[in-house]
């Protein structure tokens, strides 16, 4: 298994982000402590094979 890279803010590219849970659609919610930007990520599809 590989390691997941650090999540970065799409606004300022900072790694100082906090996980805020999930929304109703299952997207991960994040908040940047540097620029106060809030953003979401869709979980990656897991490949089986």
Biopython code that builds the backbone (N, CA, C, O; Angstrom):
import numpy as np
from Bio.PDB.StructureBuilder import StructureBuilder

atoms = [
    (1, "UNK", "N", (0.829, -1.184, 0.000)),
    (1, "UNK", "CA", (0.000, 0.000, 0.000)),
    (1, "UNK", "C", (0.869, 1.242, 0.000)),
    (1, "UNK", "O", (1.865, 1.311, 0.721)),
    (2, "UNK", "N", (0.496, 2.218, -0.804)),
    (2, "UNK", "CA", (1.247, 3.466, -0.852)),
    (2, "UNK", "C", (0.721, 4.456, 0.169)),
    (2, "UNK", "O", (-0.388, 4.325, 0.687)),
    (3, "UNK", "N", (1.541, 5.438, 0.438)),
    (3, "UNK", "CA", (1.133, 6.481, 1.368)),
    (3, "UNK", "C", (0.473, 7.619, 0.610)),
    (3, "UNK", "O", (0.868, 7.944, -0.510)),
    (4, "UNK", "N", (-0.524, 8.215, 1.220)),
    (4, "UNK", "CA", (-1.223, 9.346, 0.618)),
    (4, "UNK", "C", (-0.402, 10.608, 0.875)),
    (4, "UNK", "O", (0.125, 10.800, 1.971)),
    (5, "UNK", "N", (-0.297, 11.460, -0.134)),
    (5, "UNK", "CA", (0.428, 12.709, 0.009)),
    (5, "UNK", "C", (-0.358, 13.702, 0.847)),
    (5, "UNK", "O", (-1.553, 13.525, 1.084)),
    (6, "UNK", "N", (0.315, 14.731, 1.285)),
    (6, "UNK", "CA", (-0.325, 15.757, 2.104)),
    (6, "UNK", "C", (-1.353, 16.522, 1.276)),
    (6, "UNK", "O", (-1.123, 16.830, 0.107)),
    (7, "UNK", "N", (-2.487, 16.821, 1.901)),
    (7, "UNK", "CA", (-3.509, 17.624, 1.249)),
    (7, "UNK", "C", (-3.043, 19.067, 1.236)),
    (7, "UNK", "O", (-2.552, 19.579, 2.242)),
    (8, "UNK", "N", (-3.201, 19.726, 0.085)),
    (8, "UNK", "CA", (-2.806, 21.119, -0.052)),
    (8, "UNK", "C", (-4.005, 21.975, -0.409)),
    (8, "UNK", "O", (-4.936, 21.525, -1.077)),
    (9, "UNK", "N", (-3.966, 23.210, 0.048)),
    (9, "UNK", "CA", (-5.017, 24.168, -0.267)),
    (9, "UNK", "C", (-4.914, 24.551, -1.739)),
    (9, "UNK", "O", (-3.829, 24.897, -2.208)),
    (10, "UNK", "N", (-6.031, 24.496, -2.481)),
    (10, "UNK", "CA", (-5.976, 24.896, -3.887)),
    (10, "UNK", "C", (-5.795, 26.403, -4.063)),
    (10, "UNK", "O", (-5.434, 26.854, -5.150)),
    (11, "UNK", "N", (-6.040, 27.191, -3.005)),
    (11, "UNK", "CA", (-5.905, 28.635, -3.102)),
    (11, "UNK", "C", (-4.475, 29.119, -2.930)),
    (11, "UNK", "O", (-3.985, 29.917, -3.729)),
    (12, "UNK", "N", (-3.791, 28.627, -1.868)),
    (12, "UNK", "CA", (-2.448, 29.122, -1.572)),
    (12, "UNK", "C", (-1.396, 28.018, -1.568)),
    (12, "UNK", "O", (-0.220, 28.297, -1.333)),
    (13, "UNK", "N", (-1.790, 26.775, -1.823)),
    (13, "UNK", "CA", (-0.898, 25.616, -1.895)),
    (13, "UNK", "C", (-0.272, 25.261, -0.542)),
    (13, "UNK", "O", (0.739, 24.560, -0.492)),
    (14, "UNK", "N", (-0.864, 25.738, 0.542)),
    (14, "UNK", "CA", (-0.356, 25.456, 1.878)),
    (14, "UNK", "C", (-0.768, 24.053, 2.310)),
    (14, "UNK", "O", (-1.803, 23.542, 1.885)),
    (15, "UNK", "N", (0.048, 23.439, 3.156)),
    (15, "UNK", "CA", (-0.308, 22.138, 3.730)),
    (15, "UNK", "C", (-0.942, 22.296, 5.105)),
    (15, "UNK", "O", (-1.243, 21.294, 5.754)),
    (16, "UNK", "N", (-1.152, 23.517, 5.566)),
    (16, "UNK", "CA", (-1.760, 23.778, 6.872)),
    (16, "UNK", "C", (-3.278, 23.779, 6.736)),
    (16, "UNK", "O", (-3.924, 24.822, 6.832)),
    (17, "UNK", "N", (-3.832, 22.595, 6.513)),
    (17, "UNK", "CA", (-5.268, 22.446, 6.327)),
    (17, "UNK", "C", (-5.833, 21.535, 7.404)),
    (17, "UNK", "O", (-5.138, 20.653, 7.908)),
    (18, "UNK", "N", (-7.088, 21.748, 7.754)),
    (18, "UNK", "CA", (-7.764, 20.950, 8.767)),
    (18, "UNK", "C", (-8.922, 20.195, 8.130)),
    (18, "UNK", "O", (-9.688, 20.760, 7.349)),
    (19, "UNK", "N", (-9.045, 18.922, 8.466)),
    (19, "UNK", "CA", (-10.155, 18.105, 7.985)),
    (19, "UNK", "C", (-11.406, 18.494, 8.748)),
    (19, "UNK", "O", (-11.386, 18.555, 9.977)),
    (20, "UNK", "N", (-12.502, 18.760, 8.035)),
    (20, "UNK", "CA", (-13.745, 19.214, 8.657)),
    (20, "UNK", "C", (-14.873, 18.197, 8.545)),
    (20, "UNK", "O", (-16.025, 18.535, 8.820)),
    (21, "UNK", "N", (-14.576, 16.960, 8.149)),
    (21, "UNK", "CA", (-15.614, 15.937, 8.037)),
    (21, "UNK", "C", (-16.086, 15.771, 6.603)),
    (21, "UNK", "O", (-15.380, 16.129, 5.660)),
    (22, "UNK", "N", (-17.286, 15.224, 6.447)),
    (22, "UNK", "CA", (-17.836, 14.970, 5.122)),
    (22, "UNK", "C", (-19.176, 15.663, 4.968)),
    (22, "UNK", "O", (-19.902, 15.860, 5.942)),
    (23, "UNK", "N", (-19.499, 16.034, 3.722)),
    (23, "UNK", "CA", (-20.820, 16.598, 3.444)),
    (23, "UNK", "C", (-21.787, 15.468, 3.090)),
    (23, "UNK", "O", (-21.426, 14.293, 3.151)),
    (24, "UNK", "N", (-23.008, 15.829, 2.721)),
    (24, "UNK", "CA", (-24.046, 14.828, 2.448)),
    (24, "UNK", "C", (-23.695, 13.941, 1.257)),
    (24, "UNK", "O", (-24.125, 12.789, 1.202)),
    (25, "UNK", "N", (-22.921, 14.458, 0.304)),
    (25, "UNK", "CA", (-22.562, 13.702, -0.889)),
    (25, "UNK", "C", (-21.337, 12.806, -0.665)),
    (25, "UNK", "O", (-20.933, 12.077, -1.571)),
    (26, "UNK", "N", (-20.750, 12.854, 0.523)),
    (26, "UNK", "CA", (-19.591, 12.022, 0.811)),
    (26, "UNK", "C", (-18.261, 12.677, 0.462)),
    (26, "UNK", "O", (-17.217, 12.027, 0.517)),
    (27, "UNK", "N", (-18.291, 13.979, 0.098)),
    (27, "UNK", "CA", (-17.056, 14.693, -0.204)),
    (27, "UNK", "C", (-16.370, 15.123, 1.089)),
    (27, "UNK", "O", (-17.034, 15.460, 2.069)),
    (28, "UNK", "N", (-15.041, 15.109, 1.087)),
    (28, "UNK", "CA", (-14.281, 15.524, 2.261)),
    (28, "UNK", "C", (-14.205, 17.043, 2.309)),
    (28, "UNK", "O", (-13.871, 17.685, 1.314)),
    (29, "UNK", "N", (-14.518, 17.617, 3.473)),
    (29, "UNK", "CA", (-14.472, 19.068, 3.637)),
    (29, "UNK", "C", (-13.178, 19.452, 4.352)),
    (29, "UNK", "O", (-12.802, 18.822, 5.341)),
    (30, "UNK", "N", (-12.498, 20.483, 3.853)),
    (30, "UNK", "CA", (-11.234, 20.952, 4.412)),
    (30, "UNK", "C", (-11.267, 22.454, 4.603)),
    (30, "UNK", "O", (-12.021, 23.156, 3.929)),
    (31, "UNK", "N", (-10.446, 22.951, 5.528)),
    (31, "UNK", "CA", (-10.333, 24.388, 5.801)),
    (31, "UNK", "C", (-8.849, 24.735, 5.913)),
    (31, "UNK", "O", (-8.111, 24.101, 6.667)),
    (32, "UNK", "N", (-8.418, 25.749, 5.157)),
    (32, "UNK", "CA", (-7.018, 26.178, 5.184)),
    (32, "UNK", "C", (-6.823, 27.188, 6.315)),
    (32, "UNK", "O", (-7.570, 28.161, 6.424)),
    (33, "UNK", "N", (-5.806, 26.950, 7.163)),
    (33, "UNK", "CA", (-5.519, 27.866, 8.264)),
    (33, "UNK", "C", (-4.703, 29.072, 7.802)),
    (33, "UNK", "O", (-4.624, 30.072, 8.515)),
    (34, "UNK", "N", (-4.098, 28.990, 6.623)),
    (34, "UNK", "CA", (-3.283, 30.094, 6.112)),
    (34, "UNK", "C", (-4.140, 31.177, 5.473)),
    (34, "UNK", "O", (-4.019, 32.350, 5.827)),
    (35, "UNK", "N", (-5.017, 30.793, 4.523)),
    (35, "UNK", "CA", (-5.785, 31.794, 3.768)),
    (35, "UNK", "C", (-7.284, 31.740, 4.066)),
    (35, "UNK", "O", (-8.057, 32.474, 3.451)),
    (36, "UNK", "N", (-7.714, 30.869, 5.014)),
    (36, "UNK", "CA", (-9.105, 30.749, 5.441)),
    (36, "UNK", "C", (-10.025, 30.231, 4.329)),
    (36, "UNK", "O", (-11.237, 30.438, 4.380)),
    (37, "UNK", "N", (-9.454, 29.560, 3.331)),
    (37, "UNK", "CA", (-10.223, 29.006, 2.214)),
    (37, "UNK", "C", (-10.843, 27.679, 2.639)),
    (37, "UNK", "O", (-10.190, 26.867, 3.294)),
    (38, "UNK", "N", (-12.101, 27.460, 2.268)),
    (38, "UNK", "CA", (-12.778, 26.177, 2.520)),
    (38, "UNK", "C", (-12.982, 25.484, 1.180)),
    (38, "UNK", "O", (-13.406, 26.108, 0.208)),
    (39, "UNK", "N", (-12.677, 24.184, 1.134)),
    (39, "UNK", "CA", (-12.783, 23.444, -0.114)),
    (39, "UNK", "C", (-13.143, 22.002, 0.174)),
    (39, "UNK", "O", (-13.062, 21.549, 1.315)),
    (40, "UNK", "N", (-13.545, 21.272, -0.876)),
    (40, "UNK", "CA", (-13.928, 19.872, -0.735)),
    (40, "UNK", "C", (-13.164, 19.024, -1.744)),
    (40, "UNK", "O", (-12.765, 19.502, -2.806)),
    (41, "UNK", "N", (-12.972, 17.768, -1.396)),
    (41, "UNK", "CA", (-12.369, 16.776, -2.287)),
    (41, "UNK", "C", (-13.305, 15.584, -2.372)),
    (41, "UNK", "O", (-13.881, 15.159, -1.371)),
    (42, "UNK", "N", (-13.451, 15.050, -3.574)),
    (42, "UNK", "CA", (-14.178, 13.798, -3.725)),
    (42, "UNK", "C", (-13.223, 12.667, -3.417)),
    (42, "UNK", "O", (-12.083, 12.694, -3.881)),
    (43, "UNK", "N", (-13.640, 11.680, -2.657)),
    (43, "UNK", "CA", (-12.773, 10.534, -2.405)),
    (43, "UNK", "C", (-12.468, 9.809, -3.717)),
    (43, "UNK", "O", (-13.339, 9.663, -4.575)),
    (44, "UNK", "N", (-11.242, 9.366, -3.858)),
    (44, "UNK", "CA", (-10.834, 8.652, -5.081)),
    (44, "UNK", "C", (-11.510, 7.298, -5.149)),
    (44, "UNK", "O", (-11.729, 6.653, -4.123)),
    (45, "UNK", "N", (-11.839, 6.868, -6.350)),
    (45, "UNK", "CA", (-12.411, 5.546, -6.529)),
    (45, "UNK", "C", (-11.340, 4.493, -6.275)),
    (45, "UNK", "O", (-10.210, 4.625, -6.744)),
    (46, "UNK", "N", (-11.690, 3.465, -5.545)),
    (46, "UNK", "CA", (-10.750, 2.398, -5.245)),
    (46, "UNK", "C", (-10.784, 1.388, -6.371)),
    (46, "UNK", "O", (-11.842, 0.863, -6.716)),
    (47, "UNK", "N", (-9.621, 1.118, -6.944)),
    (47, "UNK", "CA", (-9.539, 0.130, -8.031)),
    (47, "UNK", "C", (-9.325, -1.250, -7.430)),
    (47, "UNK", "O", (-8.472, -1.444, -6.564)),
    (48, "UNK", "N", (-10.116, -2.203, -7.908)),
    (48, "UNK", "CA", (-9.959, -3.590, -7.451)),
    (48, "UNK", "C", (-9.422, -4.417, -8.608)),
    (48, "UNK", "O", (-9.840, -4.266, -9.756)),
    (49, "UNK", "N", (-8.484, -5.294, -8.273)),
    (49, "UNK", "CA", (-7.986, -6.113, -9.364)),
    (49, "UNK", "C", (-6.755, -6.829, -9.097)),
    (49, "UNK", "O", (-6.259, -7.549, -9.964)),
]
sb = StructureBuilder()
sb.init_structure("model")
sb.init_model(0)
sb.init_chain("A")
sb.init_seg("    ")
for serial, (resi, resn, name, xyz) in enumerate(atoms, 1):
    if name == "N":
        sb.init_residue(resn, " ", resi, " ")
    sb.init_atom(name, np.array(xyz, "f"), 0.0, 1.0, " ", f" {name:<3s}", serial, name[0])
structure = sb.get_structure()
